[in-house]
């Protein structure tokens, strides 16, 4: 199956329609509840770093800077967003 939404992959896996490669941060809750099972737990794809996208401007607004700082701090302290060591 091919979707253009990560949520659709999760929904398909939860509905027993497919095996899906999901970001650990998205799947962790379902693993904890026993709704998903890791099929190939030692298999890893190269991580893709998250990005914040906003229109180019010479000076960022205070709101964009505050949001960027907040998201960065949030992701740095949450184990789900830390890169896995191989």
Secondary structure, 3 states (H helix, E strand, C coil): CCCCCHHHHHHHHHCCCCCCCCCHHHHHHHHHCCCCCCCCCCCCCCCCCCCCCCCCCCCCCHHHHHHHHHHHHHHHHCHHHCCCCC
